Amino acid sequence: MTGERPLDLVLLEMALLVLLGPLVTGTIQKLKARLQCRQGAGVLQPYRDLAKLFRKGTVQADTASGFFRTIPVLVLAATVAAGALVPVVQAGPPAIPFGDALLLLGLLALARFLTAIGALDTGGAFGGMGASREMTIAPLVEPVLMMVVFSTAVAAGTTELGALAAHRGSSWILDWHAADFLGFAAMLVLLPSETGRIPVDNPDTHLELTMLHEGMLLEHSGPGLGCMLLASHTRQIVTLGLVSALFFPVAAYGTDVTGLLLGAAAFAAKILVLAIYLALVESSYAKLRLFRVPQYLAIGFVCALTALALRIL
């Protein structure tokens, strides 16, 4: 079924992304540990970390303003709102128009901006350094993401992810063109950067020479840090869902319970494949020096620009 998605289904999909976000992170961490011949923590460890943080108190720097406490909630709200725009179990536009892929990228950019503002608000050295690095990389990533969206939207005539997925339908398996391959290659290059992983960032360290996103979270604690981590988990699965919607859209399984379960299983399988890709990249490469990151991201820029040019021409 590729008709309009009812409001309750859209909200269910949004809640599903938020609930499964930590599980994706735990799966990637477990895969990395096994690839590195380690036992590693369980896949549910991110849930335990979040539960521990939400039970703790909050410690705030004396130099932080009153706006600092609201930043984690705003970041989480922007990220969760972006999740409402990703089709999970059924293709088609929502019955109530929320926005399109451009709004999704805008909400993710807003969350990134608010995170940087929070890091700068306290006046700490590490937070300012992490915010500066994050804002240096963001202009190299977000325009490329928009070009990838445009390259796939030209053929469908829309930038709404549900309608775009419905346009491709089940024919995406055999209907791949050069622009699709180049756009997908660009997203594979950008995924480690957008999810804060090697070779662009290292989510498992707090060394001042390597951290980007983690440096902006050092001043947060307790429930605020829990909101920031939950937003990070949600951002990751939303980004993976964006790739799935653009290049591997959900098939038509119907609107009954069985069809929705099949759609959810197909979505989970695609997210698992992308999670395995991220684990393999993190286990196979070392972190790049900061001044080498633009050269790495330039590969994605060339692929996205070529894909868009092929669509237009």
C-alpha positions in Angstrom: 0.0 0.0 0.0 1.5 3.3 -1.0 -1.4 5.7 -0.1 -1.3 8.3 2.6 0.2 7.3 5.9 -2.2 8.1 8.8 -1.1 10.3 11.6 -1.0 7.4 14.1 1.3 5.4 11.9 3.6 8.4 11.5 3.8 8.9 15.2 4.4 5.2 15.7 7.3 5.2 13.2 8.8 8.2 15.0 8.5 6.5 18.4 10.1 3.3 16.8 13.1 5.3 15.6 13.6 6.8 19.1 13.3 3.5 20.8 15.6 1.6 18.4 18.3 4.3 18.2 20.3 3.0 21.2 19.9 -0.6 20.0 21.6 0.4 16.7 24.5 2.0 18.6 24.8 -1.1 20.8 24.8 -3.3 17.8 27.6 -1.3 16.1 29.6 -1.4 19.3 29.2 -5.1 19.7 30.1 -5.7 16.0 33.2 -3.6 16.5 34.2 -5.5 19.5 33.9 -8.9 17.8 35.8 -7.7 14.7 38.6 -6.6 17.1 38.6 -10.0 18.9 37.0 -8.5 22.1 34.0 -9.6 24.0 32.6 -6.1 24.3 29.5 -4.9 26.1 26.0 -6.1 25.3 23.9 -4.6 22.7 21.6 -3.2 25.4 24.4 -1.3 27.1 23.3 2.1 25.7 19.9 1.7 27.4 21.6 1.0 30.7 23.7 4.1 30.2 20.7 6.3 29.5 18.8 4.9 32.5 21.8 5.6 34.8 22.1 9.2 33.5 18.4 10.0 33.9 18.6 8.9 37.5 21.5 11.2 38.3 21.6 14.9 39.3 22.8 17.7 37.2 26.1 19.6 37.6 26.3 22.9 35.8 29.2 25.3 35.3 28.9 28.7 37.0 29.6 30.5 33.7 26.6 28.8 32.0 23.5 30.8 31.3 19.9 29.8 31.9 19.5 28.8 28.3 22.1 26.0 28.8 19.6 23.8 30.7 17.1 23.9 27.8 19.5 23.0 25.1 19.4 19.2 25.6 15.6 19.2 25.4 15.7 21.4 22.3 18.3 19.2 20.6 16.3 16.0 21.4 13.0 17.7 20.2 14.6 18.7 16.9 16.1 15.3 16.3 12.8 13.4 17.2 10.9 15.8 14.9 13.3 14.8 12.1 12.4 11.2 12.8 8.7 11.9 12.0 9.7 12.6 8.4 11.3 9.2 7.7 9.1 6.4 6.4 9.7 3.2 8.3 7.0 0.6 7.7 5.0 2.0 4.8 5.7 4.3 1.8 3.6 7.2 0.8 3.2 10.8 2.0 1.7 11.4 5.5 -2.0 12.3 5.7 -0.9 15.6 7.4 2.1 17.2 5.7 4.9 17.6 8.2 7.7 18.5 5.8 10.1 16.9 3.4 13.8 15.8 3.2 15.0 19.4 3.2 13.2 20.1 6.5 14.7 16.9 7.9 18.2 18.1 7.0 17.3 21.5 8.5 16.2 20.0 11.8 19.4 17.9 12.0 21.4 21.1 11.3 19.4 22.9 14.0 20.2 20.2 16.5 23.9 20.5 15.5 23.8 24.3 15.9 22.2 24.1 19.3 24.7 21.5 20.5 27.5 23.9 19.4 25.8 26.8 21.2 25.6 24.7 24.4 29.3 23.9 24.2 30.2 27.5 23.7 27.9 28.8 26.4 29.9 27.5 29.3 33.2 29.0 28.1 35.2 25.8 28.4 38.2 25.1 26.3 37.3 21.6 25.2 33.7 22.5 24.4 34.7 25.5 22.3 37.3 23.4 20.5 34.7 20.6 19.8 32.2 23.2 18.6 34.7 24.9 16.3 35.6 21.6 14.7 32.0 20.5 14.3 31.1 23.8 12.6 34.1 23.4 10.3 33.0 20.0 9.1 29.2 20.8 8.9 29.4 23.1 5.9 31.3 20.3 4.1 28.6 17.7 4.8 25.2 19.3 4.7 25.4 20.8 1.1 26.4 17.3 -0.1 23.5 15.7 1.6 21.2 18.2 -0.1 22.7 17.4 -3.5 22.1 13.7 -2.9 18.5 14.4 -2.0 18.1 16.6 -5.1 19.6 13.9 -7.3 17.0 11.4 -6.2 14.2 13.9 -6.1 14.6 15.0 -9.7 13.3 11.7 -11.0 10.4 11.6 -8.6 9.4 15.3 -8.8 9.2 15.6 -5.0 11.4 15.9 -1.9 8.9 14.3 0.5 10.5 11.1 1.6 7.4 9.0 1.8 6.2 10.1 -1.7 9.7 9.5 -3.1 9.8 6.0 -1.7 6.3 5.4 -3.1 7.4 6.6 -6.5 10.3 4.1 -6.6 8.1 1.4 -5.1 9.5 -2.2 -5.4 11.2 -1.4 -8.7 14.2 0.0 -7.0 15.8 -3.4 -6.9 16.3 -3.5 -10.7 15.9 0.2 -11.6 19.4 1.5 -10.7 21.1 4.1 -12.8 24.5 5.7 -12.7 23.1 8.6 -10.7 21.8 6.2 -8.1 25.1 4.5 -7.7 27.0 7.8 -7.4 24.4 9.2 -4.9 24.6 6.0 -2.8 28.4 6.2 -2.9 28.3 9.8 -1.7 26.1 8.7 1.2 28.4 5.9 2.1 31.2 8.5 2.3 29.1 10.9 4.4 27.6 8.3 6.8 30.7 8.1 9.1 30.8 11.9 9.3 27.1 12.4 9.9 27.0 9.7 12.6 30.2 10.9 14.3 32.4 7.9 13.6 35.8 6.9 12.3 37.5 8.1 10.1 36.0 11.6 10.8 35.3 11.3 14.5 35.8 8.8 17.3 32.8 8.3 19.6 34.8 6.1 22.0 37.4 8.6 23.2 37.6 11.9 25.1 41.1 12.8 24.0 41.3 16.5 23.1 43.2 15.7 19.9 40.5 13.5 18.4 37.1 14.4 19.8 34.6 16.4 17.9 31.0 15.6 18.9 32.1 14.2 22.3 33.9 17.5 23.1 30.6 19.4 22.9 29.0 17.1 25.5 31.6 17.4 28.3 29.7 20.2 30.1 26.4 18.3 30.2 25.6 15.9 33.0 22.7 13.8 34.4 19.4 14.0 32.5 20.8 16.7 30.2 23.6 14.4 29.1 21.0 11.6 28.7 18.9 13.8 26.4 22.0 14.6 24.3 23.0 10.9 24.0 19.5 9.9 23.1 19.5 12.6 20.5 22.8 11.3 19.2 21.4 7.7 19.0 18.2 9.0 17.2 20.2 11.1 14.8 22.2 8.1 13.8 19.1 5.9 13.0 17.4 8.8 11.3 20.4 9.3 9.0 20.4 5.6 8.2 16.7 5.8 7.6 17.2 8.6 5.2 19.6 6.4 3.2 17.1 3.6 3.3 14.3 5.9 2.1 16.3 7.4 -0.7 17.9 4.2 -2.2 16.1 1.2 -0.6 12.5 2.4 0.0 10.0 0.2 1.9 8.0 -2.1 -0.3 4.3 -2.4 -0.4 3.2 -4.8 2.3 -0.3 -3.6 3.1 -1.8 -1.8 6.0 -2.8 -4.8 8.1 -0.8 -6.0 11.1 1.1 -8.6 9.0 2.0 -6.0 6.4 3.2 -3.5 9.0 5.3 -6.2 10.7 6.9 -7.2 7.4 7.6 -3.5 6.6 9.3 -3.1 10.1 11.3 -6.3 9.5 12.5 -5.0 6.1 13.5 -1.7 7.6 15.4 -3.4 10.5 17.2 -5.6 7.9 18.3 -2.5 5.9 19.4 -0.7 9.1 21.4 -3.7 10.2 23.2 -3.8 6.9 24.2 -0.2 7.2 25.2 -0.7 10.8 27.5 -3.5 9.7 29.0 -1.2 7.2 29.8 1.4 9.8 31.3 -1.2 12.1 33.5 -2.5 9.3 34.7 1.0 8.4 35.5 1.8 12.0 37.4 -1.4 12.4 39.3 -1.1 9.2 40.5 2.6 9.2 42.2 4.9 11.6 40.9 8.4 12.4 42.0 11.0 9.9 43.8 14.2 11.0 41.4 17.1 11.0 43.0 18.8 8.0 42.6 15.6 6.0 38.9 15.4 6.6 38.0 17.9 3.8 39.9 15.7 1.3 37.9 12.7 2.5 34.6 14.5 2.3 35.5 15.9 -1.2 35.0 12.3 -2.5 31.4 12.5 -1.4 31.0 16.0 -2.9 32.3 14.9 -6.3 30.0 11.8 -6.3 26.9 13.8 -5.3 27.6 16.6 -7.8 28.1 14.1 -10.6 24.9 12.3 -9.7 23.0 15.6 -9.7 24.5 16.6 -13.0 23.5 13.3 -14.6 19.9 13.7 -13.4 19.6 17.2 -14.7 21.4 16.6 -18.0 
